[in-house]
Amino acid sequence: MKKSAILLACLLFFAKAHSQTALFFCAYVNESGNCFMNNNQFIASPDSTVQRIFMQAEDPRTFSGTSKVIFKVYTVGKNGVETYDSSSEQNVQNDWIFAWTPYSFKAPGTYKVKVFNDRNQLLCEKGLTFFAGK
C-alpha cells in the first residue's frame, strides 16, 4: 500500500511538472501558433536600432481561468541585477494553448522575460541574449 501511494504521488508530481507554462522566443509566429526559429540567443542586426522577436507562452492545460497573459521584460546588468523595462499584454481565451506578442528589444544585451496571468501570478520566466552584429 505504501509503495502504491508513493508511486501515485510521483506520477502526480511529474504530470504537474510536465504541464507547466513554457516560454519561447521566435523570429516569427504564424496564426496557428507555430514558432519559427525558436532560440534564446540572437544576433542583433547592425543596421537596425531595435530587434523584433515574438515572445510565445504555451500552456498545455490551456489558459483556463485567466483573461490575459502579461509579458514583463527586464534588462539584466553585468552584475545580474534585473531592471524592469516594459510589458506587453495579450488577451486570451479559456481554450487557448498559445499566447504570443511581438516585442522590439532596443539594444544588444541580456534580458529576462517573465510571464504573468491576470492575477499577477508568475507562470514562467526565461532569459534571452542579443549579441551585437558586425
Helices and strands as residue ranges (DSSP letters): H 2-18, E 22-26, E 28-29, E 35-36, E 41-44, E 51-58, E 68-76, E 82-91, E 98-105, E 109-117, E 122-132
